[in-house]
Structures are given as C-alpha cells and as structure tokens.
C-alpha cells in the first residue's frame, strides 16, 4: 500500500523515522535546527524540512531567541496518537492475562510431574 502523499496529520508525520528521531531529541528540550541536524547526522535543509512538517501538524513549536529559531516538542499534538494507542490497552491486558494463565497452568503441570 502506497503511503499517503500528505503529511497533514500527526500519524502521517511520524511515519517518517527521521521525524520520530527529531521528536525523541526534542524531548530533552529546545534546539536550533543546526543542533538537530548535527545530532542526527542530517543536512540542515533536511532537518528544516522535517521540522516544518512536524510544526505544521502541531508536534513541534518554534520560538525566536535572538537570531536563532528554537524548536521544541509540543506534546499536545501527540494526543490523537496517544488516544489511538490507548484504545489497544484492553487487547494487551487480555493478552497478558491469557499469558499469565498459560504460565500458571504450565507451572502446575510441571509440579504434578
């Protein structure tokens, strides 16, 4: 299945691994694009392109600090992703419960042998 041409939402934006790397880096605090590019081994235009996409979908904010533009994580943009992933909580809880039951049955069987 071909990827959507648009990056108009957070899901599409984070489909790109380098954008996820940028978000991980920005968790530690604001950084100028030059630091982002250097830390992640990207060209500055490449980092700028990814930061623009992340800013457009609300995952990154930017502020002026003198002559620099500092980029920072805007966690509010992660809410749709968090809510979607949270929808699988019941599935994982039930899976862990079944695994726990299996392990307990296995222990019981071995003790009886």
C-alpha positions in Angstrom: 0.0 0.0 0.0 1.5 3.3 -1.0 2.0 5.9 1.6 -0.3 8.9 1.6 1.1 11.9 -0.2 0.0 14.2 2.6 1.6 14.7 6.0 -1.5 16.7 7.2 -1.9 14.8 10.4 0.4 13.6 13.2 0.1 9.9 12.1 1.5 10.6 8.7 4.1 12.9 10.0 5.6 10.4 12.4 5.5 7.6 9.8 8.9 9.0 8.7 11.6 7.6 11.0 13.8 10.7 11.0 10.8 12.8 12.3 10.4 10.3 15.2 14.1 10.8 15.9 13.7 14.5 15.9 10.8 14.2 18.4 12.9 12.0 20.6 15.7 14.6 20.5 13.4 17.5 21.3 12.0 15.7 24.4 15.2 16.8 26.2 14.5 20.5 25.3 14.5 23.2 22.7 17.2 23.1 20.0 18.1 25.2 16.9 17.9 23.4 13.6 21.7 23.3 13.4 21.9 21.2 16.5 19.1 18.9 15.3 20.9 18.4 12.0 24.2 17.8 13.7 22.9 15.4 16.4 21.0 13.3 13.9 23.5 13.4 11.0 21.2 15.2 8.7 21.7 18.1 6.3 20.4 21.4 7.7 17.9 21.7 4.8 16.7 18.1 5.5 16.3 18.8 9.2 14.4 22.1 8.4 12.1 20.2 6.0 11.2 17.6 8.7 10.8 20.3 11.4 8.4 22.2 9.1 6.3 19.1 8.7 6.2 18.5 12.4 5.4 22.1 13.1 2.5 22.1 10.6 0.8 19.1 12.3 1.3 20.6 15.8 4.0 18.3 17.1 6.7 21.0 17.2 6.6 24.6 18.2 9.2 27.3 17.3 10.2 30.5 19.0 12.6 33.2 18.3 15.6 33.7 20.6 17.7 36.5 19.3 18.9 35.4 15.8 18.0 31.8 16.4 14.8 29.9 16.0 14.5 27.3 18.7 12.3 24.2 18.1 10.7 22.4 20.9 8.3 19.5 21.4 4.6 20.3 21.5 3.2 17.3 23.3 -0.4 18.5 22.8 -0.1 17.3 19.2 0.6 13.8 20.4 -2.8 13.5 21.9 -4.5 11.8 18.9 -1.7 9.3 18.7 -1.9 8.7 22.5 -5.6 8.2 22.4 -5.4 5.8 19.4 -2.7 3.7 21.0 -4.7 3.7 24.3 -7.6 2.0 22.5 -5.5 -1.1 22.4 -5.0 -1.2 26.2 -7.8 -3.8 26.7 -6.3 -6.0 24.0 -2.9 -6.0 25.7 -4.3 -6.5 29.1 -6.3 -9.5 27.9 -3.2 -10.9 26.2 -1.2 -10.6 29.3 -4.0 -12.2 31.4 -4.0 -15.2 28.9 -0.2 -15.4 29.1 -0.3 -15.4 32.9 -2.9 -18.1 32.9 -0.8 -20.2 30.5 2.3 -19.8 32.6 0.4 -20.7 35.8 -1.0 -23.8 34.1 2.5 -24.8 32.9 3.9 -24.4 36.4 1.1 -26.5 37.8 1.7 -29.2 35.2 5.4 -29.4 35.9 4.8 -29.6 39.7 2.5 -32.5 39.2 5.0 -34.4 37.0 
